[in-house]
Amino acid sequence: MDATSHATLSRERSVLMSTLLATNLISSSTHRQEPSQLPEAMQYVKNYVKQVQDAYNNKDRERISDLIMFDDNLSELAELQKVLYEMTEDSIRSTVQSQLQNGPRPFKNFVTNYLNFTIAAALDSSAYIDVYELLSLCYGSFLALFMAQDAQFLTPLLMAMSRELADKENPRAKEPRISDAAAKHLSRAFNSVINDKVPNALEDSKKMALYYLANLTFRIYFKLKSTRLIPTMIANISKAGVSLANFPMSQQVTHRYYLGRYQLYQLNLRQAERDLSFAFTNCRACHDDDEGLIFKNSRLILTYLTACRLCLGRMPTFPLLSTYDLDGYFWDLSLAVRSGNLRLLNRILSFGPSQGPSGIQEADWLVKKEIYFLLKEKLTVLCWRSLIRRTFLVTRGPHDTQLRVQLETLLRAAQVLTKDADLDLLDLECITASLLDQGYIKGYIHSQKKILVLSNRNPFPTVYSVEVTEEAA
């Protein structure tokens, strides 16, 4: 870090000291670094480093995971931070180096970087980027250890550190360089896991972290709106030959959720529905009795599952939507599509005064969820299909033997609903031809007579049965 960063951290140490004094973690007598106290702090750190060294040399996965702490609620971590506060960065480094004289350099770097991050993480978040850079440095030095062929015992610690890296990335949404750094680190870790060739059982293999790392990486990719590397990750996972079914349900649900969202954006709607449906159905099994978390995650999954099913012509039920407070965003959309009400559809998808249940305009909410353009494109098509079908049913006489719709009649209905006086027969022919071409309607247009002639057999196939060509992967 530069001189400004060091000055910032020094100011924050004062904030930390005030906090520690207020919470009685240290007494007022430790407010200054007295010479008699510094050796005591150094001895504490030496003992701590010795424990980490023993755990590492003994390949004790549980012990090393307990010693490398990230949970701010742990009293052991608070005690370590109190001791580290009494030391300078140089004294921390020299203490580690003297204790690990014969240890490998990557291990020395990792322990030193972890201790520097630990004290910085306890300081005021105004230097958040500096703190994250220390975490990033710590994670990078850990990966140098993890890439060793016999480092399988570090896999649980890798998962804990990866979660810390991803969670620390979250609060600063306006700092893309933080997200970029997290994505690069997680991608390196993922590749290290994928390339593990040691034929151990899954629980003793680096591949135990495969889907955990993939899920964290997907999360950051979606935040960065950069999904171009997801297909490569999916292909690598497939080549690894490790079944998702062998992993905890929480990882399965998270993975299928992100796969579903990716497939939704790729317009692979049926695969997206399968993935999101699995995630929604099994979400409750992931969180035990935490009803708040179950509701939050189920609502998130259902948002994208509902959007997907609407595009496939599968309308949601009102009780399901209302259970998760989504009726204000999706119910009127489904009514518009069912009835062919272009006016209602256009009102919902326009940016105006209409508001959903949270006081947010429906279109704004759909944009925020990144499903607005998908729904606008797909539902407009389905709404026109419903309008043509309803017009046919209303105008068909009881003794009519031929199935047909006058385009003039359809035009008048469309003009009333869209309030678009410029809509003409040519526009209507183009829209109808598109529906015929996509398979939503069976028949043909008699251009001279301005008539839509419908097939005698299933002229309006169910939307879900229609295979749209653009859905091809």
ABEGO torsion letter per residue (X at the ends): XBAAAAAAAAAAAAAAAAAAAAAGABBAAAABBBAAAAAAAAAAAAAAAAAAAAAAAAGBAAAAAAABBABAABAAAAAAAAAAAABBAAAAAAAAAAAAAABBAAAAAAAAAAAAAAAAAABBAAAAAAAAAAAAAAAAAAAAAAABAAAAAAAAAAAAAAAAAAAAAAABAABAAAAAAAAAAAAAAAAAAAABABBBBAAABAAAAAAAAAAAAAAAAAAAGBAAAAAAAAAAAAAAGBBAAABBAAAAAAAAAAAAAAAAAAGBAAAAAAAAAAAAAAAAAAAEABAAAAAAAAAAAAAAAAAAAAAAGBBBBAAAAAAAGAAAAAAAAAAAAAAGBAAAAAAAABBBABBBAAGBBAAAAAAAAGAAAAAAAAAAAAAAAAAAAAAAAAABBAABABBBBBAAAAAAAAAAAAGBAABBAAAAAAAAAAAAAAGABBEBBBAAAGBBBBBABGABBBAAABBBAAABX
